Amino acid sequence: MKCVMCNKGTLKETNVEYKEYRVLLGKYKASVCTKCEEAFFDTETAKKIQVKSKELGLLGLAKRQKWLKLAIA
Ligand SMILES: [Zn+2]
């Protein structure tokens, strides 16, 4: 599968550590681009992240973000 962000890299399934405002939300399955390192989460995973984010009271802050930011482990 090709990356829709850069159109050059391919997406590789891997586990990434997802952080929001320096708070580690956990490790999640994502498709990460081999070129630009953009990560794409499937709907199920995105939901899980949202729930976790809500638990930690980060959801309001996250609303302004267009893309989920992450740190690759
Ligand atoms: Zn890319």
N, CA, C, O and the ligand as a Tripos MOL2 file, in Angstrom:
@<TRIPOS>MOLECULE
protein
  293   291    74     0     0
PROTEIN
NO_CHARGES

@<TRIPOS>ATOM
      1 N           0.8310   -1.1990    0.0000 N.3       1 MET1
      2 CA          0.0000    0.0000    0.0000 C.3       1 MET1
      3 C           0.8720    1.2590    0.0000 C.2       1 MET1
      4 O           1.8390    1.3550    0.7570 O.2       1 MET1
      5 N           0.5250    2.2070   -0.8450 N.am      2 LYS2
      6 CA          1.3130    3.4400   -0.9450 C.3       2 LYS2
      7 C           0.8560    4.4890    0.0430 C.2       2 LYS2
      8 O          -0.3200    4.5800    0.3960 O.2       2 LYS2
      9 N           1.8200    5.2760    0.4770 N.am      3 CYS3
     10 CA          1.5460    6.3490    1.4190 C.3       3 CYS3
     11 C           0.8050    7.4830    0.7120 C.2       3 CYS3
     12 O           1.2240    7.9380   -0.3530 O.2       3 CYS3
     13 N          -0.2940    7.9330    1.3100 N.am      4 VAL4
     14 CA         -1.0760    9.0080    0.6890 C.3       4 VAL4
     15 C          -0.5130   10.3940    1.0160 C.2       4 VAL4
     16 O          -0.9170   11.3940    0.4220 O.2       4 VAL4
     17 N           0.4100   10.4380    1.9530 N.am      5 MET5
     18 CA          1.0010   11.7170    2.3400 C.3       5 MET5
     19 C           2.0980   12.1440    1.3600 C.2       5 MET5
     20 O           2.0980   13.2780    0.8810 O.2       5 MET5
     21 N           3.0240   11.2400    1.0660 N.am      6 CYS6
     22 CA          4.1620   11.6040    0.2170 C.3       6 CYS6
     23 C           4.0980   10.9160   -1.1450 C.2       6 CYS6
     24 O           4.8030   11.3050   -2.0770 O.2       6 CYS6
     25 N           3.2550    9.8990   -1.2540 N.am      7 ASN7
     26 CA          3.1140    9.1760   -2.5100 C.3       7 ASN7
     27 C           4.3530    8.4210   -2.9700 C.2       7 ASN7
     28 O           4.4120    7.9640   -4.1110 O.2       7 ASN7
     29 N           5.3350    8.2890   -2.0990 N.am      8 LYS8
     30 CA          6.5870    7.6230   -2.4780 C.3       8 LYS8
     31 C           6.8570    6.3690   -1.6680 C.2       8 LYS8
     32 O           7.2680    5.3340   -2.1930 O.2       8 LYS8
     33 N           6.6150    6.4960   -0.3910 N.am      9 GLY9
     34 CA          6.9130    5.3790    0.4860 C.3       9 GLY9
     35 C           5.8140    4.3290    0.4650 C.2       9 GLY9
     36 O           4.7370    4.5400   -0.0930 O.2       9 GLY9
     37 N           6.1050    3.2050    1.0790 N.am     10 THR10
     38 CA          5.0900    2.1830    1.2440 C.3      10 THR10
     39 C           4.7980    2.0300    2.7330 C.2      10 THR10
     40 O           5.6400    2.3130    3.5850 O.2      10 THR10
     41 N           3.6010    1.5830    3.0140 N.am     11 LEU11
     42 CA          3.1960    1.4620    4.4070 C.3      11 LEU11
     43 C           3.5430    0.0870    4.9560 C.2      11 LEU11
     44 O           3.2640   -0.9480    4.3490 O.2      11 LEU11
     45 N           4.1510    0.1210    6.1070 N.am     12 LYS12
     46 CA          4.5580   -1.1090    6.7550 C.3      12 LYS12
     47 C           3.8690   -1.1890    8.1040 C.2      12 LYS12
     48 O           3.8760   -0.2280    8.8750 O.2      12 LYS12
     49 N           3.2780   -2.3330    8.3840 N.am     13 GLU13
     50 CA          2.5730   -2.4760    9.6510 C.3      13 GLU13
     51 C           3.5560   -2.6910   10.7920 C.2      13 GLU13
     52 O           4.4210   -3.5650   10.7440 O.2      13 GLU13
     53 N           3.3960   -1.8820   11.7980 N.am     14 THR14
     54 CA          4.2940   -1.9920   12.9420 C.3      14 THR14
     55 C           3.6140   -1.4620   14.2010 C.2      14 THR14
     56 O           2.5370   -0.8700   14.1280 O.2      14 THR14
     57 N           4.2360   -1.6740   15.3380 N.am     15 ASN15
     58 CA          3.6990   -1.1180   16.5730 C.3      15 ASN15
     59 C           4.4440    0.1600   16.9250 C.2      15 ASN15
     60 O           5.6750    0.1890   16.9490 O.2      15 ASN15
     61 N           3.6920    1.2070   17.1950 N.am     16 VAL16
     62 CA          4.3290    2.4670   17.5430 C.3      16 VAL16
     63 C           3.8650    2.9370   18.9120 C.2      16 VAL16
     64 O           2.7490    2.6530   19.3470 O.2      16 VAL16
     65 N           4.7370    3.6480   19.5630 N.am     17 GLU17
     66 CA          4.3760    4.2810   20.8260 C.3      17 GLU17
     67 C           3.7010    5.5810   20.4820 C.2      17 GLU17
     68 O           4.2760    6.4240   19.7950 O.2      17 GLU17
     69 N           2.4920    5.7490   20.9520 N.am     18 TYR18
     70 CA          1.7640    6.9630   20.6460 C.3      18 TYR18
     71 C           1.8040    7.9240   21.8180 C.2      18 TYR18
     72 O           1.4260    7.5850   22.9390 O.2      18 TYR18
     73 N           2.2680    9.1250   21.5350 N.am     19 LYS19
     74 CA          2.3720   10.1370   22.5780 C.3      19 LYS19
     75 C           1.5400   11.3450   22.2180 C.2      19 LYS19
     76 O           1.4590   11.7440   21.0560 O.2      19 LYS19
     77 N           0.9260   11.9150   23.2290 N.am     20 GLU20
     78 CA          0.1730   13.1350   23.0480 C.3      20 GLU20
     79 C           0.6120   14.0950   24.1470 C.2      20 GLU20
     80 O           0.4710   13.8020   25.3350 O.2      20 GLU20
     81 N           1.1320   15.2170   23.7470 N.am     21 TYR21
     82 CA          1.6170   16.1970   24.7130 C.3      21 TYR21
     83 C           2.5520   15.5520   25.7350 C.2      21 TYR21
     84 O           2.4330   15.7550   26.9440 O.2      21 TYR21
     85 N           3.4660   14.7830   25.2070 N.am     22 ARG22
     86 CA          4.4910   14.0980   26.0030 C.3      22 ARG22
     87 C           3.9320   13.0280   26.9270 C.2      22 ARG22
     88 O           4.6650   12.4540   27.7320 O.2      22 ARG22
     89 N           2.6570   12.7630   26.8140 N.am     23 VAL23
     90 CA          2.0830   11.6970   27.6250 C.3      23 VAL23
     91 C           2.0000   10.4400   26.7670 C.2      23 VAL23
     92 O           1.3900   10.4400   25.6980 O.2      23 VAL23
     93 N           2.6140    9.3870   27.2450 N.am     24 LEU24
     94 CA          2.5910    8.1420   26.5060 C.3      24 LEU24
     95 C           1.2450    7.4470   26.6750 C.2      24 LEU24
     96 O           0.8420    7.1140   27.7900 O.2      24 LEU24
     97 N           0.5630    7.2340   25.5670 N.am     25 LEU25
     98 CA         -0.7560    6.6020   25.6370 C.3      25 LEU25
     99 C          -0.6860    5.0930   25.4680 C.2      25 LEU25
    100 O          -1.6560    4.3850   25.7380 O.2      25 LEU25
    101 N           0.4480    4.6100   25.0270 N.am     26 GLY26
    102 CA          0.6060    3.1820   24.8590 C.3      26 GLY26
    103 C           1.1260    2.8270   23.4860 C.2      26 GLY26
    104 O           1.4270    3.6950   22.6670 O.2      26 GLY26
    105 N           1.2270    1.5080   23.2500 N.am     27 LYS27
    106 CA          1.6900    1.0330   21.9520 C.3      27 LYS27
    107 C           0.5080    0.6140   21.1030 C.2      27 LYS27
    108 O          -0.3900   -0.0900   21.5640 O.2      27 LYS27
    109 N           0.5220    1.0500   19.8710 N.am     28 TYR28
    110 CA         -0.5890    0.7430   18.9910 C.3      28 TYR28
    111 C          -0.1110    0.2830   17.6310 C.2      28 TYR28
    112 O           0.9640    0.6530   17.1600 O.2      28 TYR28
    113 N          -0.9460   -0.5370   17.0160 N.am     29 LYS29
    114 CA         -0.6530   -1.0280   15.6780 C.3      29 LYS29
    115 C          -0.9170    0.1030   14.6820 C.2      29 LYS29
    116 O          -1.9700    0.7390   14.7150 O.2      29 LYS29
    117 N           0.0380    0.3380   13.8130 N.am     30 ALA30
    118 CA         -0.1320    1.3870   12.8150 C.3      30 ALA30
    119 C           0.5730    1.0050   11.5220 C.2      30 ALA30
    120 O           1.4710    0.1630   11.5090 O.2      30 ALA30
    121 N           0.1520    1.6370   10.4430 N.am     31 SER31
    122 CA          0.8590    1.4900    9.1850 C.3      31 SER31
    123 C           1.7580    2.7120    9.0350 C.2      31 SER31
    124 O           1.2820    3.8430    8.9320 O.2      31 SER31
    125 N           3.0600    2.4640    9.0260 N.am     32 VAL32
    126 CA          4.0020    3.5770    9.0060 C.3      32 VAL32
    127 C           4.7110    3.6340    7.6520 C.2      32 VAL32
    128 O           5.1690    2.6250    7.1160 O.2      32 VAL32
    129 N           4.7810    4.8450    7.1290 N.am     33 CYS33
    130 CA          5.4200    5.0630    5.8330 C.3      33 CYS33
    131 C           6.9340    4.9060    5.9550 C.2      33 CYS33
    132 O           7.5460    5.4000    6.9030 O.2      33 CYS33
    133 N           7.5250    4.2160    4.9920 N.am     34 THR34
    134 CA          8.9610    3.9820    5.0180 C.3      34 THR34
    135 C           9.7400    5.2430    4.6300 C.2      34 THR34
    136 O          10.9350    5.3410    4.9100 O.2      34 THR34
    137 N           9.0850    6.1890    3.9990 N.am     35 LYS35
    138 CA          9.7550    7.4230    3.5680 C.3      35 LYS35
    139 C           9.5650    8.5760    4.5430 C.2      35 LYS35
    140 O          10.5340    9.0700    5.1200 O.2      35 LYS35
    141 N           8.3270    9.0050    4.7300 N.am     36 CYS36
    142 CA          8.0850   10.2050    5.5340 C.3      36 CYS36
    143 C           7.7410    9.8780    6.9820 C.2      36 CYS36
    144 O           7.6080   10.7820    7.8070 O.2      36 CYS36
    145 N           7.5980    8.6050    7.2920 N.am     37 GLU37
    146 CA          7.3130    8.1350    8.6490 C.3      37 GLU37
    147 C           5.9740    8.5940    9.2060 C.2      37 GLU37
    148 O           5.7630    8.5890   10.4190 O.2      37 GLU37
    149 N           5.0850    8.9850    8.3300 N.am     38 GLU38
    150 CA          3.7150    9.2810    8.7400 C.3      38 GLU38
    151 C           3.0730    7.9530    9.1610 C.2      38 GLU38
    152 O           3.2970    6.9170    8.5350 O.2      38 GLU38
    153 N           2.2860    8.0010   10.2150 N.am     39 ALA39
    154 CA          1.6420    6.7720   10.6750 C.3      39 ALA39
    155 C           0.1380    6.8600   10.4830 C.2      39 ALA39
    156 O          -0.4790    7.9010   10.7050 O.2      39 ALA39
    157 N          -0.4280    5.7540   10.0690 N.am     40 PHE40
    158 CA         -1.8680    5.6960    9.8540 C.3      40 PHE40
    159 C          -2.4510    4.6130   10.7490 C.2      40 PHE40
    160 O          -1.9940    3.4700   10.7610 O.2      40 PHE40
    161 N          -3.4620    5.0030   11.4870 N.am     41 PHE41
    162 CA         -4.1260    4.0480   12.3600 C.3      41 PHE41
    163 C          -5.4440    3.6280   11.7380 C.2      41 PHE41
    164 O          -6.1190    4.4360   11.1000 O.2      41 PHE41
    165 N          -5.8140    2.3700   11.9200 N.am     42 ASP42
    166 CA         -7.1260    1.9630   11.4250 C.3      42 ASP42
    167 C          -8.1990    2.4760   12.3930 C.2      42 ASP42
    168 O          -7.8890    2.9270   13.4960 O.2      42 ASP42
    169 N          -9.4390    2.4020   11.9730 N.am     43 THR43
    170 CA        -10.5460    2.9700   12.7420 C.3      43 THR43
    171 C         -10.5950    2.4160   14.1630 C.2      43 THR43
    172 O         -10.8040    3.1490   15.1300 O.2      43 THR43
    173 N         -10.4010    1.1230   14.2610 N.am     44 GLU44
    174 CA        -10.4640    0.4500   15.5490 C.3      44 GLU44
    175 C          -9.3910    0.9870   16.4970 C.2      44 GLU44
    176 O          -9.6660    1.2660   17.6640 O.2      44 GLU44
    177 N          -8.1910    1.1270   15.9940 N.am     45 THR45
    178 CA         -7.0710    1.6240   16.7980 C.3      45 THR45
    179 C          -7.2560    3.0860   17.1490 C.2      45 THR45
    180 O          -6.9650    3.5050   18.2690 O.2      45 THR45
    181 N          -7.7400    3.8630   16.1910 N.am     46 ALA46
    182 CA         -7.9770    5.2840   16.4330 C.3      46 ALA46
    183 C          -8.9850    5.4770   17.5550 C.2      46 ALA46
    184 O          -8.8700    6.3980   18.3640 O.2      46 ALA46
    185 N          -9.9810    4.5880   17.5890 N.am     47 LYS47
    186 CA        -10.9990    4.6220   18.6350 C.3      47 LYS47
    187 C         -10.3770    4.3480   19.9970 C.2      47 LYS47
    188 O         -10.6660    5.0280   20.9820 O.2      47 LYS47
    189 N          -9.5190    3.3390   20.0260 N.am     48 LYS48
    190 CA         -8.8400    2.9540   21.2630 C.3      48 LYS48
    191 C          -8.0100    4.1110   21.7920 C.2      48 LYS48
    192 O          -7.9950    4.3880   22.9910 O.2      48 LYS48
    193 N          -7.3290    4.7710   20.8920 N.am     49 ILE49
    194 CA         -6.4870    5.9040   21.2680 C.3      49 ILE49
    195 C          -7.3460    7.0300   21.8220 C.2      49 ILE49
    196 O          -6.9850    7.6850   22.8000 O.2      49 ILE49
    197 N          -8.4860    7.2410   21.1820 N.am     50 GLN50
    198 CA         -9.4070    8.2860   21.6090 C.3      50 GLN50
    199 C          -9.9270    8.0400   23.0210 C.2      50 GLN50
    200 O         -10.0140    8.9520   23.8430 O.2      50 GLN50
    201 N         -10.2670    6.7830   23.2750 N.am     51 VAL51
    202 CA        -10.7620    6.3990   24.5970 C.3      51 VAL51
    203 C          -9.6980    6.6430   25.6570 C.2      51 VAL51
    204 O          -9.9690    7.1960   26.7230 O.2      51 VAL51
    205 N          -8.4810    6.2170   25.3360 N.am     52 LYS52
    206 CA         -7.3650    6.3910   26.2550 C.3      52 LYS52
    207 C          -7.0930    7.8770   26.4960 C.2      52 LYS52
    208 O          -6.8400    8.3130   27.6200 O.2      52 LYS52
    209 N          -7.1540    8.6190   25.4270 N.am     53 SER53
    210 CA         -6.9170   10.0550   25.4950 C.3      53 SER53
    211 C          -7.9630   10.7400   26.3800 C.2      53 SER53
    212 O          -7.6530   11.6530   27.1440 O.2      53 SER53
    213 N          -9.1880   10.2800   26.2570 N.am     54 LYS54
    214 CA        -10.2920   10.8090   27.0390 C.3      54 LYS54
    215 C         -10.0760   10.5230   28.5240 C.2      54 LYS54
    216 O         -10.2890   11.3780   29.3840 O.2      54 LYS54
    217 N          -9.6480    9.2950   28.7920 N.am     55 GLU55
    218 CA         -9.3500    8.8710   30.1540 C.3      55 GLU55
    219 C          -8.3450    9.7970   30.8080 C.2      55 GLU55
    220 O          -8.4370   10.1150   31.9940 O.2      55 GLU55
    221 N          -7.3950   10.2160   30.0120 N.am     56 LEU56
    222 CA         -6.3170   11.0490   30.5340 C.3      56 LEU56
    223 C          -6.6290   12.5390   30.4310 C.2      56 LEU56
    224 O          -5.8150   13.3870   30.7980 O.2      56 LEU56
    225 N          -7.8210   12.8380   29.9240 N.am     57 GLY57
    226 CA         -8.2360   14.2320   29.8260 C.3      57 GLY57
    227 C          -7.5370   15.0300   28.7530 C.2      57 GLY57
    228 O          -7.3970   16.2480   28.8650 O.2      57 GLY57
    229 N          -7.0940   14.3400   27.7060 N.am     58 LEU58
    230 CA         -6.3400   15.0140   26.6430 C.3      58 LEU58
    231 C          -7.1730   15.2950   25.4060 C.2      58 LEU58
    232 O          -6.7140   15.9700   24.4850 O.2      58 LEU58
    233 N          -8.3770   14.7860   25.3800 N.am     59 LEU59
    234 CA         -9.1680   14.8390   24.1540 C.3      59 LEU59
    235 C          -9.4530   16.2620   23.6730 C.2      59 LEU59
    236 O          -9.3740   16.5440   22.4780 O.2      59 LEU59
    237 N          -9.7780   17.1400   24.5890 N.am     60 GLY60
    238 CA        -10.0540   18.5250   24.2210 C.3      60 GLY60
    239 C          -8.8800   19.1770   23.5190 C.2      60 GLY60
    240 O          -9.0430   19.9230   22.5540 O.2      60 GLY60
    241 N          -7.7000   18.8810   24.0210 N.am     61 LEU61
    242 CA         -6.4880   19.4330   23.4440 C.3      61 LEU61
    243 C          -6.2070   18.8450   22.0770 C.2      61 LEU61
    244 O          -5.7030   19.5280   21.1860 O.2      61 LEU61
    245 N          -6.5380   17.5730   21.9190 N.am     62 ALA62
    246 CA         -6.2120   16.8580   20.6930 C.3      62 ALA62
    247 C          -7.1000   17.2550   19.5180 C.2      62 ALA62
    248 O          -6.7530   17.0230   18.3600 O.2      62 ALA62
    249 N          -8.2310   17.8470   19.8220 N.am     63 LYS63
    250 CA         -9.1840   18.1870   18.7720 C.3      63 LYS63
    251 C          -8.6170   19.0920   17.6900 C.2      63 LYS63
    252 O          -9.0050   19.0080   16.5250 O.2      63 LYS63
    253 N          -7.7080   19.9470   18.0850 N.am     64 ARG64
    254 CA         -7.1460   20.8800   17.1280 C.3      64 ARG64
    255 C          -6.1150   20.2420   16.1990 C.2      64 ARG64
    256 O          -5.7290   20.8300   15.1890 O.2      64 ARG64
    257 N          -5.6850   19.0610   16.5430 N.am     65 GLN65
    258 CA         -4.6950   18.3820   15.7160 C.3      65 GLN65
    259 C          -5.3520   17.7000   14.5360 C.2      65 GLN65
    260 O          -6.3360   16.9750   14.6850 O.2      65 GLN65
    261 N          -4.8050   17.9360   13.3800 N.am     66 LYS66
    262 CA         -5.3640   17.3120   12.1930 C.3      66 LYS66
    263 C          -4.8850   15.8680   12.0880 C.2      66 LYS66
    264 O          -5.6670   14.9590   11.8110 O.2      66 LYS66
    265 N          -3.6380   15.6800   12.3060 N.am     67 TRP67
    266 CA         -3.0810   14.3410   12.2140 C.3      67 TRP67
    267 C          -2.5880   13.8970   13.5670 C.2      67 TRP67
    268 O          -2.1370   14.7080   14.3760 O.2      67 TRP67
    269 N          -2.6740   12.6300   13.8050 N.am     68 LEU68
    270 CA         -2.1570   12.0880   15.0490 C.3      68 LEU68
    271 C          -0.6370   12.1080   14.9940 C.2      68 LEU68
    272 O          -0.0110   11.6100   14.0570 O.2      68 LEU68
    273 N          -0.0800   12.6940   16.0200 N.am     69 LYS69
    274 CA          1.3820   12.7350   16.0740 C.3      69 LYS69
    275 C           1.8790   11.5410   16.8810 C.2      69 LYS69
    276 O           1.1840   11.0370   17.7630 O.2      69 LYS69
    277 N           3.0540   11.1140   16.5740 N.am     70 LEU70
    278 CA          3.5640    9.9420   17.2710 C.3      70 LEU70
    279 C           5.0830    9.9350   17.3230 C.2      70 LEU70
    280 O           5.7660   10.6640   16.6040 O.2      70 LEU70
    281 N           5.5550    9.1200   18.1630 N.am     71 ALA71
    282 CA          6.9870    8.8820   18.2210 C.3      71 ALA71
    283 C           7.2130    7.4100   17.9360 C.2      71 ALA71
    284 O           6.6230    6.5420   18.5790 O.2      71 ALA71
    285 N           8.0500    7.1470   16.9930 N.am     72 ILE72
    286 CA          8.3250    5.7540   16.6530 C.3      72 ILE72
    287 C           9.3370    5.1920   17.6370 C.2      72 ILE72
    288 O          10.4050    5.7590   17.8660 O.2      72 ILE72
    289 N           8.9700    4.0810   18.1970 N.am     73 ALA73
    290 CA          9.8250    3.4630   19.2210 C.3      73 ALA73
    291 C          11.1600    3.0230   18.6350 C.2      73 ALA73
    292 O          12.0020    2.4850   19.3540 O.2      73 ALA73
    293 ZN          4.9370    8.8210    3.1910 Zn       74 ZN74
@<TRIPOS>BOND
     1     1     2 1
     2     2     3 1
     3     3     4 2
     4     3     5 am
     5     5     6 1
     6     6     7 1
     7     7     8 2
     8     7     9 am
     9     9    10 1
    10    10    11 1
    11    11    12 2
    12    11    13 am
    13    13    14 1
    14    14    15 1
    15    15    16 2
    16    15    17 am
    17    17    18 1
    18    18    19 1
    19    19    20 2
    20    19    21 am
    21    21    22 1
    22    22    23 1
    23    23    24 2
    24    23    25 am
    25    25    26 1
    26    26    27 1
    27    27    28 2
    28    27    29 am
    29    29    30 1
    30    30    31 1
    31    31    32 2
    32    31    33 am
    33    33    34 1
    34    34    35 1
    35    35    36 2
    36    35    37 am
    37    37    38 1
    38    38    39 1
    39    39    40 2
    40    39    41 am
    41    41    42 1
    42    42    43 1
    43    43    44 2
    44    43    45 am
    45    45    46 1
    46    46    47 1
    47    47    48 2
    48    47    49 am
    49    49    50 1
    50    50    51 1
    51    51    52 2
    52    51    53 am
    53    53    54 1
    54    54    55 1
    55    55    56 2
    56    55    57 am
    57    57    58 1
    58    58    59 1
    59    59    60 2
    60    59    61 am
    61    61    62 1
    62    62    63 1
    63    63    64 2
    64    63    65 am
    65    65    66 1
    66    66    67 1
    67    67    68 2
    68    67    69 am
    69    69    70 1
    70    70    71 1
    71    71    72 2
    72    71    73 am
    73    73    74 1
    74    74    75 1
    75    75    76 2
    76    75    77 am
    77    77    78 1
    78    78    79 1
    79    79    80 2
    80    79    81 am
    81    81    82 1
    82    82    83 1
    83    83    84 2
    84    83    85 am
    85    85    86 1
    86    86    87 1
    87    87    88 2
    88    87    89 am
    89    89    90 1
    90    90    91 1
    91    91    92 2
    92    91    93 am
    93    93    94 1
    94    94    95 1
    95    95    96 2
    96    95    97 am
    97    97    98 1
    98    98    99 1
    99    99   100 2
   100    99   101 am
   101   101   102 1
   102   102   103 1
   103   103   104 2
   104   103   105 am
   105   105   106 1
   106   106   107 1
   107   107   108 2
   108   107   109 am
   109   109   110 1
   110   110   111 1
   111   111   112 2
   112   111   113 am
   113   113   114 1
   114   114   115 1
   115   115   116 2
   116   115   117 am
   117   117   118 1
   118   118   119 1
   119   119   120 2
   120   119   121 am
   121   121   122 1
   122   122   123 1
   123   123   124 2
   124   123   125 am
   125   125   126 1
   126   126   127 1
   127   127   128 2
   128   127   129 am
   129   129   130 1
   130   130   131 1
   131   131   132 2
   132   131   133 am
   133   133   134 1
   134   134   135 1
   135   135   136 2
   136   135   137 am
   137   137   138 1
   138   138   139 1
   139   139   140 2
   140   139   141 am
   141   141   142 1
   142   142   143 1
   143   143   144 2
   144   143   145 am
   145   145   146 1
   146   146   147 1
   147   147   148 2
   148   147   149 am
   149   149   150 1
   150   150   151 1
   151   151   152 2
   152   151   153 am
   153   153   154 1
   154   154   155 1
   155   155   156 2
   156   155   157 am
   157   157   158 1
   158   158   159 1
   159   159   160 2
   160   159   161 am
   161   161   162 1
   162   162   163 1
   163   163   164 2
   164   163   165 am
   165   165   166 1
   166   166   167 1
   167   167   168 2
   168   167   169 am
   169   169   170 1
   170   170   171 1
   171   171   172 2
   172   171   173 am
   173   173   174 1
   174   174   175 1
   175   175   176 2
   176   175   177 am
   177   177   178 1
   178   178   179 1
   179   179   180 2
   180   179   181 am
   181   181   182 1
   182   182   183 1
   183   183   184 2
   184   183   185 am
   185   185   186 1
   186   186   187 1
   187   187   188 2
   188   187   189 am
   189   189   190 1
   190   190   191 1
   191   191   192 2
   192   191   193 am
   193   193   194 1
   194   194   195 1
   195   195   196 2
   196   195   197 am
   197   197   198 1
   198   198   199 1
   199   199   200 2
   200   199   201 am
   201   201   202 1
   202   202   203 1
   203   203   204 2
   204   203   205 am
   205   205   206 1
   206   206   207 1
   207   207   208 2
   208   207   209 am
   209   209   210 1
   210   210   211 1
   211   211   212 2
   212   211   213 am
   213   213   214 1
   214   214   215 1
   215   215   216 2
   216   215   217 am
   217   217   218 1
   218   218   219 1
   219   219   220 2
   220   219   221 am
   221   221   222 1
   222   222   223 1
   223   223   224 2
   224   223   225 am
   225   225   226 1
   226   226   227 1
   227   227   228 2
   228   227   229 am
   229   229   230 1
   230   230   231 1
   231   231   232 2
   232   231   233 am
   233   233   234 1
   234   234   235 1
   235   235   236 2
   236   235   237 am
   237   237   238 1
   238   238   239 1
   239   239   240 2
   240   239   241 am
   241   241   242 1
   242   242   243 1
   243   243   244 2
   244   243   245 am
   245   245   246 1
   246   246   247 1
   247   247   248 2
   248   247   249 am
   249   249   250 1
   250   250   251 1
   251   251   252 2
   252   251   253 am
   253   253   254 1
   254   254   255 1
   255   255   256 2
   256   255   257 am
   257   257   258 1
   258   258   259 1
   259   259   260 2
   260   259   261 am
   261   261   262 1
   262   262   263 1
   263   263   264 2
   264   263   265 am
   265   265   266 1
   266   266   267 1
   267   267   268 2
   268   267   269 am
   269   269   270 1
   270   270   271 1
   271   271   272 2
   272   271   273 am
   273   273   274 1
   274   274   275 1
   275   275   276 2
   276   275   277 am
   277   277   278 1
   278   278   279 1
   279   279   280 2
   280   279   281 am
   281   281   282 1
   282   282   283 1
   283   283   284 2
   284   283   285 am
   285   285   286 1
   286   286   287 1
   287   287   288 2
   288   287   289 am
   289   289   290 1
   290   290   291 1
   291   291   292 2
@<TRIPOS>SUBSTRUCTURE
     1 MET1         2 RESIDUE 1 A MET
     2 LYS2         6 RESIDUE 1 A LYS
     3 CYS3        10 RESIDUE 1 A CYS
     4 VAL4        14 RESIDUE 1 A VAL
     5 MET5        18 RESIDUE 1 A MET
     6 CYS6        22 RESIDUE 1 A CYS
     7 ASN7        26 RESIDUE 1 A ASN
     8 LYS8        30 RESIDUE 1 A LYS
     9 GLY9        34 RESIDUE 1 A GLY
    10 THR10       38 RESIDUE 1 A THR
    11 LEU11       42 RESIDUE 1 A LEU
    12 LYS12       46 RESIDUE 1 A LYS
    13 GLU13       50 RESIDUE 1 A GLU
    14 THR14       54 RESIDUE 1 A THR
    15 ASN15       58 RESIDUE 1 A ASN
    16 VAL16       62 RESIDUE 1 A VAL
    17 GLU17       66 RESIDUE 1 A GLU
    18 TYR18       70 RESIDUE 1 A TYR
    19 LYS19       74 RESIDUE 1 A LYS
    20 GLU20       78 RESIDUE 1 A GLU
    21 TYR21       82 RESIDUE 1 A TYR
    22 ARG22       86 RESIDUE 1 A ARG
    23 VAL23       90 RESIDUE 1 A VAL
    24 LEU24       94 RESIDUE 1 A LEU
    25 LEU25       98 RESIDUE 1 A LEU
    26 GLY26      102 RESIDUE 1 A GLY
    27 LYS27      106 RESIDUE 1 A LYS
    28 TYR28      110 RESIDUE 1 A TYR
    29 LYS29      114 RESIDUE 1 A LYS
    30 ALA30      118 RESIDUE 1 A ALA
    31 SER31      122 RESIDUE 1 A SER
    32 VAL32      126 RESIDUE 1 A VAL
    33 CYS33      130 RESIDUE 1 A CYS
    34 THR34      134 RESIDUE 1 A THR
    35 LYS35      138 RESIDUE 1 A LYS
    36 CYS36      142 RESIDUE 1 A CYS
    37 GLU37      146 RESIDUE 1 A GLU
    38 GLU38      150 RESIDUE 1 A GLU
    39 ALA39      154 RESIDUE 1 A ALA
    40 PHE40      158 RESIDUE 1 A PHE
    41 PHE41      162 RESIDUE 1 A PHE
    42 ASP42      166 RESIDUE 1 A ASP
    43 THR43      170 RESIDUE 1 A THR
    44 GLU44      174 RESIDUE 1 A GLU
    45 THR45      178 RESIDUE 1 A THR
    46 ALA46      182 RESIDUE 1 A ALA
    47 LYS47      186 RESIDUE 1 A LYS
    48 LYS48      190 RESIDUE 1 A LYS
    49 ILE49      194 RESIDUE 1 A ILE
    50 GLN50      198 RESIDUE 1 A GLN
    51 VAL51      202 RESIDUE 1 A VAL
    52 LYS52      206 RESIDUE 1 A LYS
    53 SER53      210 RESIDUE 1 A SER
    54 LYS54      214 RESIDUE 1 A LYS
    55 GLU55      218 RESIDUE 1 A GLU
    56 LEU56      222 RESIDUE 1 A LEU
    57 GLY57      226 RESIDUE 1 A GLY
    58 LEU58      230 RESIDUE 1 A LEU
    59 LEU59      234 RESIDUE 1 A LEU
    60 GLY60      238 RESIDUE 1 A GLY
    61 LEU61      242 RESIDUE 1 A LEU
    62 ALA62      246 RESIDUE 1 A ALA
    63 LYS63      250 RESIDUE 1 A LYS
    64 ARG64      254 RESIDUE 1 A ARG
    65 GLN65      258 RESIDUE 1 A GLN
    66 LYS66      262 RESIDUE 1 A LYS
    67 TRP67      266 RESIDUE 1 A TRP
    68 LEU68      270 RESIDUE 1 A LEU
    69 LYS69      274 RESIDUE 1 A LYS
    70 LEU70      278 RESIDUE 1 A LEU
    71 ALA71      282 RESIDUE 1 A ALA
    72 ILE72      286 RESIDUE 1 A ILE
    73 ALA73      290 RESIDUE 1 A ALA
    74 ZN74       293 GROUP 0 **** ****
